[in-house]
Amino acid sequence: MCMEYKMVCRCTKREASFNFKDNIMPPEVIEALFCPECSKNVAFDPISMVEDNGWIIKYDMEVAALYRHKLPYEDLENFLPDMLFDKGYATWRGIYPGDHIDSAREREELAKLAKTDPKRYFKEMREWAVKRMERLKKEGWRKANDTVSV
């Protein structure tokens, strides 16, 4: 089960939703969020931060250390913010901030076809998914580069 958590960036202009895989890490593991606008004034620290396409997530690694014992053995060696983000323990809900909203809206348009032409619906849904991931990879989203081709 994954838990969602929403957070506003430091400049308060944007927000992002997060997932916490298997509820291993609590929401408090995310100390701060910086959108591309407010991240310009942040000194990046790889020991406590992850950068993704201009966004920066600052993790409270002391909080993370308190829950470290819950991680699978193979994830204990690389206990850094990159691992927390990339393995899904404290990461975007979706590929990028707001992805779950955008993709639902895009799928909603395609879903109209399901009732009238199911065969075409499945074909277009597959094409949409492949093209979307290609676009997100080109845009530089970290999680889009870790996905398996459909």
Order of alpha helices (4+ residues) and beta strands (2+ residues): beta-beta-beta-beta-beta-alpha-alpha-alpha-beta-alpha-alpha
